[in-house]
Amino acid sequence: MKWAELLGKAVAVLGAGLFLLSLFRLDGAGVGAGLVVFLYGVGLALLAGIYGELKAVRALLERGGGSARGNVRFG
């Protein structure tokens, strides 16, 4: 999910730019909107990274001898 991480980073950069521009112009609504867009972008990038890691772990478990489901024994 490399494209999703890049999209999240791009949205975060746009949000940070909007935040800083609005901060310099002393526009309170723009500061809030910039912060929301920035946090949305960071969250999107983090979720894409976590999803990619989970896919990698699943592929590793499947390569190690069977399905990733049902192979874990507790206790």
Residue pairs with C-beta under 8 A, 6 or more apart in sequence:
1 48
1 49
1 51
1 52
1 55
2 52
4 44
4 45
4 47
4 48
4 51
5 45
5 48
5 49
5 52
7 44
7 45
7 48
8 41
8 42
8 43
8 44
8 45
8 46
8 47
8 48
9 41
9 45
10 41
11 37
11 40
11 41
11 44
12 37
12 38
12 40
12 41
12 42
12 44
12 45
13 41
14 37
14 41
15 34
15 35
15 36
15 37
15 38
15 39
15 40
15 41
16 34
16 38
17 34
18 30
18 33
18 34
18 37
18 38
19 30
19 31
19 34
19 35
19 37
19 38
20 34
21 30
21 34
22 28
22 29
22 30
22 31
22 33
22 34
23 31
23 34
57 68
58 68
61 67
61 68
61 71
62 68
65 71
